[in-house]
Amino acid sequence: MNNEINLKIQFGNNFTEFKININSTISELKSKISSIIESKFNFPVDESSIVIKFGFPPKTNTSPDSNTIRSLNISNNELLRVECKKKEKDISQDKINQCSSKQSLIERVIIPADNSCLFNAINYCLNQSMNQPETMREIVASTIESNPDVYNSAILDKEPSEYCSWIMEKETWGGGIELAILSEFFQIRIGVADITKVTIEYFGEVFKFF
């Protein structure tokens, strides 16, 4: 019997995935996550500070590290939202310097017209990936559910719970509400260009372009 499962990690605005034995302990899971974040995202992790959230709406794991992953009842391809502290020096300034040294480029990428094009476009800009639109949909739904005073029926034109279920459907298109939420979530400015009217509408103007 194959006990290996595939899990996805969201760390800030970074996404990746990996495989692990479902009978591994939570301690081993944290060690694996720490190693991945350090190697892929150049972020030195204080392993003792790792917080794992999963499910919808996201809930924080409170199980002892000695428990197995199986005991969490998570499914294959589950998204794990990871929060942690830096182990050593603050490298944020290094990242800013790296970004400022890059050339400003405009790249045209064709996004498949599969009803998830908005989510895939944002994911591509952040991670050069187009295969996780459901992750972006989860972020939108979770944000709406967590902020009922902001995202009410008057804003959504639906009851919030109904809207959350609706936006999770793969046939549903994203629009201005989704762009505003994702801009705020990732702390980036998003520009949407209308090439027929030659106009650009911005979301998250208080943020810098990614």
Secondary structure, DSSP 8 states (H G I E B T S, - for coil): ---EEEEEEEETTEEEEEEEETTSBHHHHHHHHHHHHHHHH---EEEEEEEEEETTTTEE--S-TTSBGGGGT--TTEEEEEEEEESSS--HHHHHHHHHTS-----------SS-HHHHHHHHHHHS--S-HHHHHHHHHHHHHH-TTTS-HHHHSS-HHHHHHHHTSTT----HHHHHHHHHHHT-BEEEEETTTTEEEEE-TTS-B-
